[in-house]
Amino acid sequence: MPKIRQTRHTIYTMSTAISYPHLTFDADGRARIEGTRYKVEHLAGEHYHYGWSAEEILRQHSDLRPEQVYAALTYFYDHHDLLVQELEATAFAAERERLKQPITRAELLKRRADQGS
């Protein structure tokens, strides 16, 4: 059993390994939901950016089980600062790329009309 040292507000354990049932890690160290195509980062992004609860994630991804979604959210909160930093960086990069090539609604409608001809 690991040795436990407690201070006023924090409990420290020595040599505690945390495992995440229902999650696996790919060669790049990215957490994935075992037996699915989902990366934890994907579900974490929906939770973080859209404010989706576990229940909403389950509604949107009917192929997932509750224990898988809760495992993903547990991993997200256990690694919150790092994952939020990655999510923010990805969102920033996507927005930067979007602004490089702005397309107006009128241009999109014209393209659609031209494809129908």
N, C-alpha and C positions, 0 to 999 in steps of 0.2 A: 504494500500500500504506500502511495507517495506521502512524503512528509508535507504537512500543511502548516503554514505560518499565516496568522491573521493579524492585520493591523486594524485600525479603527474602521475603515470602510472597504478594505480590499482583502480578498483571500488569495494567497499565493500558493501554488502547488509546484512541486519540483518533479520534472520528468513526467508530465501528463500528456499523453497522446490523445488527440481528438480525432475521432473517426466520424464520417458522415454516411450513414446508411442511405442507400438509394442513389448515391453519387459515385461517379468514377472520375478519373483525371486523364486527359489525353496527353500525348507526348509533349505538348507545349505547357503542360501544367494547368490547363483550363478545366474547371469543374464542369461536368456534364451530368445530366440525369441518366442514370444507368438504363440501358436498353432502349433509349430514345434518341432522337436527333437533336434534342434541346441542350443548349449550353445554359448553365446557371445564369450567365451574364444576360442572356435573352430574357429570361423571366424576371431577373433583377431589374432590368431596364423597364419592363412593363410596370413593375411595382413602383420603381423610383420616378420615372418620367410621367406615367399616366395615373399614378396613385391607385393602381389596381390592388385590391385585397387578394388574399389567397383564394377566396371564394370566386372572385371575378376571374382570376387566372384559370381556375378550374372550369368556369363556364366557357371561356375563350379557347381553352385547350382540352377538349373533352377526352382526348386520348391519355391524359395524365391522371394519376391517382392522387388523392390528398396527401399521402405520406411523401410523395415525390415533390410536390409543390412546397410543402412545409420544410422538407430537407433543403431545398434550394434557397428558401427565404432564411432559414437558419444560417446557412453558409454565407449568404449575403450580409446578414447582420453581424456575424462573427468576423467578417472581413470588410466591414462597412466603408471605412475611410479609403482603402485601396480601390475597392470596386466602384465607389462613387467617383473617385478621381478618374478611373478608366471610362466610366459612362459619360462623364462630363467632357472628357477629351474626345471621345468618339462623336458626341453630339456637336461639339465645336467644329470638328473636322468636316462633318457632314454639312453643317450650315455654311462653312467657308466654301465648300465645293458648290453648294446650291447657289450661292451668291456670284460665283464665277460665271455661271451660265444662266442668267435669269430668263425665264420664259413666261410671257404673260398668258393670261387666260385666252385672250384673243388669238395669240399664236397657236396655242394648243388646239383651239376649235378649228382654226384654219387647216392645221395639219390633219386633223380628223376628217374634215370635209374633203381634203385633197386625197386621202387614202380611199375614200368611198367612191371616187371618180374612176 
